[in-house]
């Protein structure tokens, strides 16, 4: 038989308000009838505030509950169970009921909490009237109900929690009222059943308070009391107890300790598997989802068997979220999204068929498509197969929602279809990072100003000028994970926009350039022990590219880059393609164009020849293949690549990849459009980058360059 916890709460100690008052000479019965009269008056809705405004009444009710001025003292929890009640016990019940009635009005909270010793007395009465053998009484229920009412308001939660004796009293009630072995419990007017529900409700209210989550989790014996309720109860009290565990999991600093305890996780998984009739299952699924936000918990959650019941919930719910009942299935999608961010559990998720389960949700115009697309993006980030490519294509319509989610999470406000705090910052930043590591079409969709601004905010909050405090969803100087993911995304996207250091500038302006450089340099210099050298190297690479592009954009417009500086740029990142186009394809470097007084291009560009490479990788008349890797499946008209060189727009800093042959090797009946960023013809269903707008001035400069460089051999033409 499990040992039950018995806690004795001492009478409260408090200071009187200093007002001299006659103790009175009324008999015990007179006091009882006075309490009954005031209790009856407190039932009226219009009377509650007026009665509460009379301080003497509140203090008198407090004194009656404590048993003051009676000829015999009321019973205690340590009194023999067979001891008969007295007038003092009956008066205590009426006084407690009166305070319970008054607590139903929110406007009375300040007066009730401000009465010296009143809240402490409610805790004392709750424990004193709940016997370890016989359980609770109606007086216990009313005391717990008053505490529950007073703990509803956000402003009161920490005040009630810190009140001496309240936690111990409520813990005693939920423990002593547990169903006895081999004794069936009736829910009707059973005082023990009612008292346990109200006590668990009061504790659930307190656990919601942000300031209470950590100290309540660490309160001696409290978690054991809650788990005792979950194991022994099958009704409303169990649901409230599971709600408390949910509140603990909502605090990020609690998430790892909750799992490390070893006794909470099995209880959550057990309820998620077995309880299909009450709200307890929903509470436990929500708690498991929040625990999965911490990467350290992913493997323990997997080993605890949490995946099976949540996958079953989704399968039972079906592929149409508009037909789902309740929020349990929605939390299951969130659980899979959180788990998918841990590399160690991805193989298990794939083996269980997570992609097939979530794929139908991706194509929907629904809130669940956001979480499903993020989960699929996470699990598919290392898979380059055709099926994965097609799945990622389906997620394109969700990308704006992911970007909006990241922006709104950082701004601390809700967006369409979600609430602030539902998604962690790590989830949205991690999804952007995964997209940035995907195919080019993904990079093109997210390499935008708003995304760079949000990623910059994450890194800046982490390390610039010492960082900033975090929020409920993460971020700030302590969120190493989000900062690492943001740096990875910045490095990958910067490499996409600036394939080679010095070949072009960032398209977001000099202010953004300076902010990015500052943030990335601060990250490189960070001494945080959880920052890996590999991530610092990625920050360094991104910074070098941005600085090189800044020099290109802000350099002397009448000057030509020296051979030495160009060679240094090429050495800095040999994996790029930008300047190698100019050197290998065309044998020239178009660094800048002279401008007229109006700022437009003139027809006389400055052109400087590059020294020929000592070991050319491509023969002079051999066309270079500069198409994307994904173009292998394109039509036969793409079989011959187009040789290009770079034309710089000094007003925007963008470099336009233009064909050496004005025809671009295109047949007269070929209606494809040229993309100046990709440096090739657009494929079927593809659109040119709208940020690279061609103009008459660029056309004039282009033709001047073609005419001046008559030695440039055009590419082979299909015409």
C-alpha positions in Angstrom: 0.0 0.0 0.0 1.3 3.4 -1.0 2.3 5.6 1.9 0.2 8.8 2.0 1.6 12.2 3.0 0.2 13.7 6.1 1.0 17.4 6.6 -0.1 19.4 9.6 -0.5 23.1 9.0 0.0 25.3 12.1 -2.3 28.2 12.9 -1.4 31.3 11.0 0.6 34.1 12.6 -0.3 37.7 11.6 -0.3 41.2 12.9 -3.5 42.9 13.9 -4.3 46.2 12.2 -3.9 48.0 15.6 -7.5 49.1 16.0 -8.7 48.5 19.6 -11.8 46.4 19.6 -14.0 44.8 22.3 -13.8 41.0 22.3 -17.5 40.8 23.0 -19.4 38.8 25.6 -21.8 37.0 23.3 -22.4 33.3 23.8 -21.2 30.6 21.4 -24.7 30.2 20.0 -25.0 33.9 19.5 -21.8 33.9 17.5 -23.0 31.0 15.4 -26.3 32.8 14.6 -24.5 36.0 13.7 -22.3 34.0 11.3 -25.4 32.4 9.8 -27.0 35.8 9.2 -23.9 37.3 7.6 -23.5 34.1 5.5 -27.1 34.4 4.2 -26.5 38.1 3.3 -23.4 37.2 1.4 -25.4 35.1 -0.9 -26.9 38.1 -2.6 -25.0 39.4 -5.6 -25.5 43.0 -4.8 -24.4 42.5 -1.1 -21.0 40.9 -1.7 -19.1 44.2 -2.3 -20.8 46.1 0.5 -20.1 43.4 3.1 -16.5 43.0 1.9 -16.0 46.8 2.4 -16.6 46.4 6.1 -13.2 45.4 7.5 -14.6 44.3 10.9 -16.7 41.6 9.2 -13.8 40.1 7.4 -11.7 40.0 10.5 -14.6 38.6 12.6 -15.0 35.8 10.0 -11.3 35.1 10.2 -11.4 34.9 14.0 -14.4 32.5 13.9 -12.6 30.2 11.5 -9.6 30.1 13.8 -12.0 29.3 16.8 -11.2 32.4 18.8 -13.4 33.4 21.7 -15.3 30.1 21.8 -15.6 28.1 25.0 -14.5 25.0 23.1 -12.0 24.8 20.3 -13.0 23.4 16.9 -11.5 20.0 15.8 -8.2 19.6 14.0 -6.9 17.1 11.5 -5.1 15.4 14.4 -8.2 15.1 16.5 -9.7 11.6 16.8 -12.0 10.8 13.9 -14.8 9.8 16.3 -14.8 13.2 18.2 -18.1 14.9 17.9 -18.3 18.4 16.5 -19.1 21.5 18.5 -20.7 24.8 18.0 -17.3 26.2 17.2 -17.1 23.7 14.3 -20.5 24.7 12.9 -19.6 28.4 13.2 -16.4 27.8 11.4 -18.3 26.2 8.5 -20.7 29.2 8.3 -17.8 31.7 8.4 -15.8 29.8 5.8 -18.9 29.6 3.5 -19.3 33.4 3.9 -15.8 34.1 2.8 -16.3 31.6 -0.1 -19.4 33.6 -1.2 -17.6 36.9 -1.0 -14.6 35.5 -3.1 -17.0 34.9 -6.0 -16.9 38.6 -6.8 -13.6 39.6 -8.5 -14.0 43.1 -7.1 -13.5 41.8 -3.6 -10.0 40.2 -4.2 -8.0 43.2 -3.0 -10.0 43.5 0.3 -9.9 39.8 1.0 -6.1 39.5 0.2 -5.5 42.7 2.2 -7.1 41.4 5.4 -4.3 40.3 7.7 -4.2 36.5 8.1 -7.3 35.8 6.1 -5.7 33.8 3.2 -3.5 32.0 5.7 -6.6 31.1 7.7 -8.3 29.6 4.6 -5.3 27.3 4.2 -5.3 26.4 7.9 -9.0 25.5 7.8 -8.6 23.4 4.6 -6.0 21.3 6.3 -7.6 21.2 9.8 -11.0 20.0 8.5 -9.5 17.2 6.3 -8.8 14.2 8.4 -6.2 11.6 7.3 -8.6 8.8 7.9 -12.1 10.1 7.2 -11.2 12.6 4.5 -12.6 16.0 3.8 -15.7 17.9 5.0 -17.9 20.5 3.4 -15.9 23.1 5.3 -12.7 21.8 3.5 -14.4 22.1 0.1 -15.5 25.7 0.8 -12.0 26.7 2.0 -10.4 25.2 -1.1 -13.1 26.9 -3.3 -12.3 30.3 -1.8 -8.6 29.8 -2.4 -9.4 28.7 -6.0 -11.4 31.9 -6.6 -8.7 34.1 -5.1 -6.1 32.4 -7.4 -7.9 33.0 -10.7 -6.7 36.5 -11.3 -3.2 36.8 -12.8 -2.3 39.5 -10.3 -3.1 37.2 -7.3 -1.4 34.0 -8.3 2.0 34.7 -6.8 0.6 36.4 -3.7 -1.5 33.3 -2.9 1.3 30.9 -3.6 3.7 32.8 -1.3 1.1 32.8 1.5 2.5 30.6 4.3 0.7 27.3 4.8 -1.4 27.4 1.6 0.7 25.0 -0.5 1.0 22.5 2.4 -2.7 22.7 3.1 -3.7 22.0 -0.5 -1.2 19.2 -0.8 -2.6 17.6 2.3 -6.2 17.8 0.9 -5.4 16.2 -2.4 -3.4 13.4 -0.7 -5.8 12.7 2.2 -8.9 12.6 -0.1 -7.5 10.0 -2.5 -9.8 7.0 -3.0 -9.1 4.3 -0.5 -7.9 0.9 -1.6 -10.8 -1.4 -2.7 -13.3 1.3 -2.0 -15.4 2.6 -4.9 -15.7 6.4 -4.9 -19.0 8.1 -5.7 -18.8 11.5 -7.3 -22.2 12.9 -6.1 -22.0 15.0 -2.9 -19.0 13.2 -1.6 -17.0 15.9 0.4 -13.7 14.3 -0.3 -14.3 14.2 -4.1 -15.4 17.8 -4.1 -12.6 19.0 -1.9 -10.0 17.2 -4.0 -11.3 18.7 -7.3 -11.3 22.3 -5.7 -7.9 21.8 -4.2 -6.5 20.6 -7.6 -8.2 23.5 -9.3 -6.6 26.0 -6.9 -3.2 24.4 -7.5 -3.8 24.4 -11.3 -4.6 28.2 -11.1 -1.4 28.9 -9.2 0.7 26.8 -11.6 -0.4 29.0 -14.5 1.4 32.0 -13.0 4.7 32.6 -14.7 6.4 33.4 -11.4 5.1 30.2 -9.8 6.1 27.6 -12.4 9.7 27.0 -11.2 9.2 27.3 -7.4 6.1 25.1 -7.5 7.9 22.5 -9.5 10.7 22.5 -6.9 8.3 22.7 -3.9 9.2 19.7 -1.6 6.7 16.9 -2.1 4.5 18.7 -4.5 5.2 16.7 -7.7 4.8 13.5 -5.7 1.4 14.7 -4.6 0.3 15.5 -8.1 1.5 12.1 -9.5 -0.4 10.5 -6.6 -3.6 12.1 -7.9 -3.0 11.0 -11.4 -2.4 7.4 -10.3 -5.4 7.2 -8.0 -8.0 9.4 -9.6 -10.0 8.9 -12.8 -12.2 12.0 -12.9 -11.9 15.8 -12.8 -9.1 15.9 -10.2 -6.9 13.9 -12.5 -7.4 16.3 -15.4 -6.5 19.2 -13.1 -3.4 17.4 -12.0 -2.4 16.8 -15.6 -3.0 20.5 -16.3 -0.4 21.3 -13.6 2.2 19.2 -15.4 1.3 21.0 -18.6 2.0 24.3 -16.8 5.3 23.1 -15.6 6.3 22.0 -19.2 5.3 25.5 -20.5 8.3 27.0 -18.6 11.4 26.3 -20.7 13.7 26.2 -17.7 11.5 23.3 -16.3 11.5 21.2 -19.4 14.7 19.3 -19.0 14.4 18.9 -15.2 10.8 17.5 -15.7 12.1 14.8 -18.0 15.2 14.1 -15.9 13.1 13.4 -12.8 12.1 10.1 -14.4 8.7 9.8 -12.8 6.7 12.5 -14.7 7.3 11.3 -18.3 5.9 7.7 -17.8 2.8 9.2 -16.2 2.2 11.5 -19.1 2.7 8.8 -21.7 0.4 6.4 -19.7 -2.5 8.9 -19.6 -1.9 9.7 -23.3 -2.2 6.0 -24.1 -5.1 4.9 -21.9 -7.3 7.9 -21.2 -9.6 8.4 -24.1 -12.7 9.7 -22.3 -11.5 12.8 -20.4 -9.6 16.0 -20.9 -6.6 14.5 -19.1 -5.3 13.0 -22.4 -5.4 16.4 -24.0 -3.5 18.0 -21.1 -0.8 15.2 -21.2 -0.4 15.5 -25.0 0.1 19.2 -24.7 2.7 18.7 -21.9 4.6 16.2 -24.1 4.5 18.6 -27.0 6.0 21.4 -24.8 8.6 19.1 -23.4 9.7 18.2 -27.0 10.6 21.9 -27.4 13.9 21.2 -25.7 16.2 19.2 -28.0 17.7 17.4 -25.0 14.3 15.8 -24.3 13.8 14.3 -27.8 15.6 11.0 -27.3 14.1 10.4 -23.8 10.6 11.2 -25.2 11.2 8.7 -28.0 12.4 6.0 -25.6 9.5 6.6 -23.2 7.1 5.5 -26.0 5.5 8.9 -26.5 5.5 8.6 -30.3 3.0 5.8 -30.6 0.0 7.3 -28.8 0.3 10.6 -30.5 0.6 9.1 -34.0 -2.5 7.1 -33.2 -4.4 10.2 -32.2 -3.5 11.8 -35.6 -4.4 8.7 -37.5 -7.8 8.4 -35.7 -8.5 12.1 -36.3 -8.1 11.8 -40.1 -6.5 14.1 -42.7 -9.2 16.9 -42.6 -8.5 19.2 -39.6 -11.8 20.9 -40.0 -13.4 17.6 -38.8 -11.1 17.3 -35.7 -12.8 17.3 -32.3 -10.9 19.3 -29.7 -7.3 20.4 -29.8 -5.6 17.0 -29.1 -4.7 16.2 -32.7 -3.4 19.8 -33.2 -1.0 19.4 -30.3 0.1 16.1 -31.9 1.2 17.9 -35.1 3.1 20.3 -32.9 4.8 17.4 -31.1 6.0 15.9 -34.4 7.2 19.3 -35.5 9.2 19.7 -32.3 10.6 16.2 -32.4 11.6 16.5 -36.0 14.1 19.2 -35.1 16.4 16.6 -33.4 18.6 14.7 -35.8 18.8 11.7 -33.5 15.1 10.9 -33.7 14.5 11.7 -37.4 15.2 8.1 -38.5 12.6 6.8 -36.1 10.1 9.5 -37.3 10.7 8.5 -40.9 10.3 4.8 -40.0 7.0 5.5 -38.3 5.7 7.2 -41.5 5.6 10.8 -40.3 5.9 12.1 -43.9 2.9 10.1 -45.2 0.9 11.1 -42.1 1.5 14.8 -42.5 1.7 15.1 -46.3 -2.1 15.6 -46.8 -2.1 18.6 -44.4 0.6 20.4 -46.3 -1.6 21.3 -49.3 -4.4 22.7 -47.2 -5.1 26.3 -46.6 -5.3 25.7 -42.9 -3.4 26.5 -39.7 -2.2 22.9 -39.4 -0.5 23.2 -42.8 2.1 25.5 -41.2 3.1 23.0 -38.5 3.0 20.1 -40.9 5.1 21.9 -43.5 7.7 22.8 -40.8 7.8 19.2 -39.6 8.3 17.8 -43.1 10.9 20.4 -43.8 12.9 19.3 -40.7 12.8 15.6 -41.5 13.6 16.0 -45.2 16.4 18.5 -44.8 19.1 15.8 -45.4 17.1 13.9 -48.1 17.7 14.9 -51.7 15.4 12.4 -53.4 12.8 13.2 -55.9 9.9 12.5 -53.5 11.4 14.9 -51.0 11.9 17.5 -53.6 8.2 17.3 -54.6 7.2 17.5 -51.0 9.2 20.6 -50.5 7.6 22.1 -53.6 4.3 21.6 -51.9 5.5 23.6 -48.9 6.2 26.7 -51.0 2.7 28.1 -50.3 3.4 27.9 -46.6 6.7 29.7 -46.7 5.1 33.2 -46.3 3.4 31.9 -43.1 6.7 30.6 -41.8 8.3 33.9 -42.4 5.4 35.7 -40.8 5.6 33.4 -37.8 9.3 34.2 -37.3 8.6 37.9 -37.5 5.6 37.9 -35.2 7.3 35.6 -32.6 10.2 38.1 -32.4 7.7 41.0 -32.2 5.8 39.3 -29.3 2.4 39.3 -31.0 0.1 36.8 -32.6 -0.5 36.3 -36.2 -3.2 34.7 -38.3 -4.0 31.3 -36.9 -1.6 31.1 -34.0 -0.9 32.7 -30.7 2.3 34.2 -29.3 4.0 31.5 -27.2 2.6 28.5 -29.1 5.7 28.3 -31.3 9.1 28.6 -29.8 11.6 30.9 -31.5 13.8 27.9 -32.1 11.1 26.3 -34.3 10.6 29.2 -36.7 14.3 30.0 -36.9 15.2 26.3 -37.3 12.7 25.9 -40.1 14.2 28.9 -41.9 17.6 27.3 -41.5 16.4 24.1 -42.9 14.8 25.8 -45.9 18.1 27.7 -46.4 19.9 24.4 -46.7 17.4 23.1 -49.3 17.2 23.5 -53.0 17.8 26.8 -54.8 14.1 27.5 -55.2 13.7 27.4 -51.4 16.6 29.8 -50.9 15.1 32.2 -53.5 11.8 32.3 -51.6 13.4 33.2 -48.2 16.4 35.3 -49.2 14.4 38.5 -48.5 14.8 41.6 -46.4 12.2 40.6 -43.7 13.9 37.2 -43.2 17.4 38.8 -42.9 16.0 41.4 -40.5 14.5 38.7 -38.3 17.6 36.5 -38.3 19.7 39.6 -37.6 17.5 40.3 -34.6 18.0 36.8 -33.2 21.8 37.1 -33.5 21.9 40.7 -32.1 19.7 39.8 -29.1 22.1 36.9 -28.4 25.5 38.6 -28.5 25.6 42.3 -29.6 26.5 44.5 -26.6 26.0 41.7 -24.2 22.7 40.5 -25.6 19.2 41.0 -24.2 16.9 39.1 -21.8 14.9 36.3 -23.5 11.1 35.9 -23.7 8.7 33.0 -23.0 9.4 31.6 -26.4 13.2 31.9 -26.2 15.7 34.3 -27.7 18.1 36.6 -26.0 21.5 36.0 -24.6 20.6 32.5 -23.2 19.1 31.0 -26.3 22.2 29.5 -27.9 20.2 27.1 -30.1 18.2 29.9 -31.8 21.3 32.0 -32.3 23.2 29.0 -33.8 20.3 28.3 -36.2 20.1 31.9 -37.2 23.8 32.1 -38.0 23.6 29.0 -40.1 20.6 30.4 -42.1 22.4 33.8 -42.5 25.6 32.0 -43.8 23.6 29.8 -46.3 21.5 32.7 -47.6 24.4 35.1 -47.8 26.3 32.5 -49.8 23.2 32.2 -52.1 23.1 36.0 -52.7 26.9 36.4 -52.8 28.2 33.2 -54.4 31.8 34.5 -54.2 33.2 37.2 -51.9 33.6 40.5 -53.8 31.4 39.5 -56.8 28.3 41.5 -55.7 26.7 43.3 -52.8 23.8 42.5 -50.6 20.6 44.0 -51.9 19.3 45.4 -48.6 21.3 48.6 -48.3 24.4 49.8 -46.3 22.6 50.1 -43.0 21.6 46.4 -43.0 25.2 45.5 -44.2 26.7 47.3 -41.1 24.3 45.7 -38.7 24.9 42.2 -40.2 28.7 42.7 -40.0 28.5 43.9 -36.4 26.2 41.0 -35.3 28.3 38.3 -37.1 31.5 39.7 -35.7 30.1 39.7 -32.2 29.0 36.1 -32.7 32.5 35.1 -33.9 34.0 36.7 -30.7 31.4 35.1 -28.4 32.9 33.0 -25.6 29.7 31.1 -24.9 30.7 27.4 -24.2 27.8 26.1 -26.3 28.9 27.8 -29.5 30.8 25.5 -31.8 33.8 26.5 -33.8 32.0 25.3 -37.0 29.2 27.8 -36.4 31.8 30.6 -35.7 33.4 29.7 -39.0 30.0 30.1 -40.8 29.5 33.5 -39.2 33.0 34.5 -40.4 32.3 33.3 -43.9 29.0 35.3 -44.1 30.7 38.4 -42.7 33.6 38.2 -45.3 31.1 37.9 -48.1 29.0 40.9 -46.9 32.1 43.0 -46.4 33.4 42.1 -49.8 30.1 43.1 -51.4 30.0 46.3 -49.4 33.4 47.2 -50.9 32.1 46.5 -54.4 29.1 48.7 -53.8 30.8 51.5 -52.1 34.2 51.6 -53.9 35.4 54.3 -56.2 33.2 54.2 -59.3 35.9 55.4 -61.6 38.4 52.9 -60.5 39.1 49.3 -61.5 39.7 46.5 -59.1 43.3 45.5 -59.0 44.4 42.0 -60.0 45.7 41.4 -56.5 42.4 42.2 -54.8 40.5 40.2 -57.2 42.7 37.2 -56.7 42.3 37.6 -52.9 38.5 37.5 -53.4 38.7 34.4 -55.5 41.0 32.7 -52.9 38.6 33.6 -50.1 35.9 31.4 -51.4 36.8 29.1 -54.2 33.4 27.5 -54.2 31.6 30.5 -55.6 30.6 31.2 -59.2 30.3 35.0 -59.4 33.7 36.2 -60.5 34.7 33.0 -62.1 32.1 33.7 -64.7 33.9 36.9 -65.7 37.4 35.4 -65.7 36.7 32.0 -67.2 33.8 32.8 -69.6 34.8 36.2 -70.8 38.3 36.9 -69.8 37.4 40.3 -68.4 36.2 41.9 -65.2 33.4 44.5 -65.5 33.9 46.2 -62.1 32.1 49.5 -62.6 30.5 51.8 -65.1 31.0 55.5 -65.4 27.9 57.5 -64.6 26.6 60.7 -66.2 25.6 63.6 -64.0 22.1 62.1 -63.8 23.5 58.9 -62.3 22.7 56.9 -65.4 25.1 54.6 -67.2 27.2 55.8 -70.0 28.1 53.7 -73.0 31.8 53.6 -72.2 32.3 51.1 -69.5 35.7 50.7 -67.8 37.0 47.2 -68.7 40.1 45.6 -67.4 41.5 42.3 -68.7 42.4 39.6 -66.2 45.6 37.7 -66.5 44.9 34.3 -68.1 44.8 31.4 -65.6 47.9 29.2 -65.5 45.9 26.0 -65.8 42.5 26.9 -67.3 39.7 24.7 -66.1 37.8 25.3 -69.3 39.1 25.7 -72.9 38.6 29.2 -74.4 35.9 28.2 -76.8 34.3 25.6 -74.5 30.9 26.8 -73.2 30.6 26.6 -69.4 27.7 24.8 -67.7 26.4 27.3 -65.2 22.9 25.8 -64.8 21.6 24.7 -61.5 22.1 21.1 -60.4 18.4 20.6 -60.7 18.4 21.4 -64.4 19.5 17.9 -65.3 15.9 17.0 -66.0 15.2 20.1 -68.1 14.5 20.0 -71.8 17.1 19.4 -74.5 17.1 23.1 -75.3 19.1 23.5 -72.1 21.8 21.0 -73.1 24.2 23.7 -74.2 25.0 26.1 -71.3 25.3 29.8 -72.0 28.5 31.7 -71.4 28.0 34.8 -69.4 29.8 37.8 -67.8 28.7 40.1 -64.9 27.4 43.6 -65.5 27.3 45.7 -62.3 24.6 48.2 -61.5 26.3 50.7 -59.3 23.0 52.2 -58.1 21.8 48.9 -56.5 25.0 47.0 -56.2 23.5 44.1 -58.1 25.4 42.1 -60.6 23.5 41.0 -63.7 24.7 37.8 -65.3 24.4 38.5 -69.0 25.2 36.3 -72.0 28.4 36.9 -74.0 26.3 36.2 -77.1 23.3 38.6 -77.2 21.2 35.8 -78.6 22.0 33.7 -75.6 22.1 30.6 -77.8 18.3 30.7 -78.0 16.5 29.6 -81.2 14.2 32.2 -82.8 11.1 30.3 -81.8 12.2 29.8 -78.2 10.0 31.9 -75.9 11.9 31.4 -72.6 12.8 34.4 -70.5 16.3 35.2 -69.3 16.9 35.5 -65.5 19.7 38.0 -64.8 20.4 36.6 -61.3 20.7 32.9 -62.3 22.5 33.7 -65.5 20.4 31.4 -67.6 17.0 30.9 -69.3 14.1 30.2 -67.0 12.8 26.7 -67.0 9.2 25.7 -67.5 7.1 27.1 -64.6 10.0 29.3 -63.4 10.0 33.1 -63.1 12.9 35.5 -63.4 14.1 37.2 -60.2 12.0 40.4 -60.0 14.8 42.1 -58.0 16.9 42.2 -61.1 15.1 44.6 -63.4 16.6 45.3 -66.8 16.7 48.9 -68.0 17.6 50.9 -71.1 20.7 52.1 -69.4 21.8 48.6 -68.7 21.0 47.6 -72.2 23.2 50.4 -73.6 26.1 49.5 -71.3 25.7 45.8 -72.2 25.9 46.5 -75.9 28.9 48.8 -75.4 30.7 46.0 -73.6 29.8 43.5 -76.3 31.1 45.8 -79.0 34.3 46.7 -77.2 35.1 43.1 -76.4 35.0 41.8 -79.9 37.4 39.0 -79.0 34.7 37.3 -76.8 33.6 34.2 -78.6 29.9 33.7 -78.5 28.4 30.5 -77.2 27.2 27.8 -79.6 23.7 28.6 -80.8 20.9 26.2 -81.5 19.6 28.4 -84.3 
